[in-house]
């Protein structure tokens, strides 16, 4: 590395890993809510109803995959170990909890607050699981 590279580089203080995981989880929660909202608006425009019918399940799978990829990219760019595992588990845990407890109330305005908060918690839980798995391998 040359001295010019050192001058152009900005060294920020390292962020606590739990803060990184929590913020990325929160953003993934908002991304999930936003993508679901966009898919409902798309179905409403083309089918005149927010019910997507046979396209609903593939759209849900696409939303989950996009959210996992975005979360994994964000965590890996912030140099967090096991980024893809944390993103996968965090979104999967959130999806399980939403299906189990919120499936009847997904059109509620509270969903905008509940899903991002829940995703933040599930990302923190996924980080804990990833660290426990790492210790089990050692």
N, C-alpha and C positions, 0 to 999 in steps of 0.2 A: 504494500500500500504506500503510495507516495504522500508527500506532505500536503499536496493540493487536495487529496481525498480527505485527509484529516481536517482540513480547514472547512470543507463543505459539509462535513458530517455534523449532525446535531444530536447530542446525547441528552436525552430526556431522563429524568429520574425514573427508575423502574416502577411500574404500577404493581400494587399487590395482586397476585393471581386471582384471589377471590373477587376483587373488584372487577377485574377483566371479565371473569366468567359471569358475574351478575349483570354487568352492562350488556354483554353480548346476548345473554339470555333474555333480557328485557327487550332488546332490539329484535330478536327473533320472534318474540311474542307479538310485538307490534307488526312485524312482517307477516306473520300468520294471519292475524286479524285483517290486515290490509289486503292480502291475497284472497282470503275468503270473501271479503266485501266486493273486490273486483270481479271475482268469478260469479257472485250473485248478480251483480249489475250486468255482466255479460249475458248471463242466462235470461235475465229480465228483458234485455234488449232484443235477443234473438228468439226467445220462446214466450215472451209476455208473462213470465212468472219467474220468481226467484228460485223455484225448484228446477234443478238442472236435469232431472230425470236420469236417463242412462249415462249421461256425461258426468254426473255428480261424483261418483267414486273415482274415476280417472283424474278428475280435477283435484280431488282431495289428496290422492297419491302424489300428484305433481306438486301441490302446495307443500306437502311434507318433505319431498325430496329437495325442492328449492330451498326451504327453510334449513334443512340439514346442511346443504352445500354452503349456503351463505354463512351459517354459524361456524362451520368448520373452517371456511376461508378466513373469517374474521379472527377466530382464535389462533389459527396457525400464523397469520400475519403479525399477531401480537406475541408470537413466540411462546405460546402455551403448549406444554407437552400433552400429547394424546388429544389433540384438538378435534379430530374427526370423531373419535369415540365419545367425547364429551358432547359434541353437537348431536350425534345420533341418539345417545341415551337421553339427553335433555329433551329433545323433541319427542322421542318415543314415550318417555314418562309423562310429559304434558298431554300428549294425545290420549294415553290411557286414562288419565284423570279426567280430562274433559269428556270423553265418551262415557265414563262411569258416572260422573256426577252432574255434568252440565248439559248433556245431550238434549234435554227438554227445553232449556232456556238459552239456546245459542243466539236467538234473535234479540235478547235483552240488551239494553244499553250498557249494563254492567259487564258484559262480555269484553268490552273495550278495556276495562281495567283488570278484570279477573284473569284473562288469558296471559297478558304480559307479566303480571305479578306471579302467576303460577309457573310460567316458563322460566322466570328468574330463579325461582326456588328449585325447579327440576334441573336446571343447569348446574346449580350449586350441588345438588344431590348427585348428579352425574359426575361432577368433578371428584366428589368424595369416593364414589364407586371406582372411578379410574385410578385414583391414588391407592385404594385398597387392593385393586387388581395388580398394580405395579409392585406393591409390597409382597403380594402372594407369589409373584414370579421370581422375586429376588432370593 
